[in-house]
Amino acid sequence: MSLFHYQNITPAPKCNYKLAILVTLTLLLANNVFIKTNYAANTNMKKIFCIIPIGHIDDEILQYTQMELEERFNVAIDIGRQLEVPAYAYHKHKKQYNSTKILKKIHKLKLTGYDRILGIADVDLYVPERTFVFGGADAKKKVSVISLTRLRQKFYDLPEDSALFKYRTIIEAVHELGHTSGLYHCKNNKCVMFLSNTIGDTDRKGAELCSNCERIMEEKNDIVKEE
């Protein structure tokens, strides 16, 4: 008598691996298309801006600027990866940094998914036609940059004022972001879009839009809220 008992087992049907893979890929692609379509269709989604620190920028000023601009523009703001000090933009005779070269560098990052990009640097900026600038913008490419250097009281040999420094930062940030939204310099010296030739101009104009610039921003659906 055999010590082993054999059962007549029907072999399992072979899996059609090609079909299984095809079905899986189809489901994944369908899901991806759905997500993209859903994102594009949601016109109520907040716009997203990005702040790029250029060189070391204090976390406190970054977070304050992020919070203030989110409130004023009704957007979400990311803080991106810090860039190196812009040695490529340095003019050894002026001892300043060319803001146009910095804007080009920011644009070359090819950051996607952002409506506006704002660089914040702590170096003195200039453009060839002016001795200095508080910032700059490329309206077509939606990139901008501001400098903190001349916003500090110590630049003018005056006692430091942290609150004033922060407010000046917001004024210049709103000004440059205004350019990326299609606003030009305003003749109203109480409008944030007025061209600051001195720090006194910046303090005088404040961070709010005049009624005319506000109307233009509303038409473009880029609202800057008053505090």
Sequence and secondary structure as in RCSB ss.txt:
>XXXX:A:sequence
MSLFHYQNITPAPKCNYKLAILVTLTLLLANNVFIKTNYAANTNMKKIFCIIPIGHIDDEILQYTQMELEERFNV
AIDIGRQLEVPAYAYHKHKKQYNSTKILKKIHKLKLTGYDRILGIADVDLYVPERTFVFGGADAKKKVSVISLTR
LRQKFYDLPEDSALFKYRTIIEAVHELGHTSGLYHCKNNKCVMFLSNTIGDTDRKGAELCSNCERIMEEKNDIVK
EE
>XXXX:A:secstr
  S             HHHHHHHHHHHHHHHHHHHHHHHHH TTS  EEEEEEES   HHHHHHHHHHHHHHHT 
EEEE   B   GGGEETTTTEEEHHHHHHHHHHT   S SEEEEEE S EEETTEEEESEEEETTTTEEEEESGG
GSGGGGT    HHHHHHHHHHHHHHHHHHHTT   BS TTSTTB  SSHHHHHHH S   HHHHHHHHHTT    
  
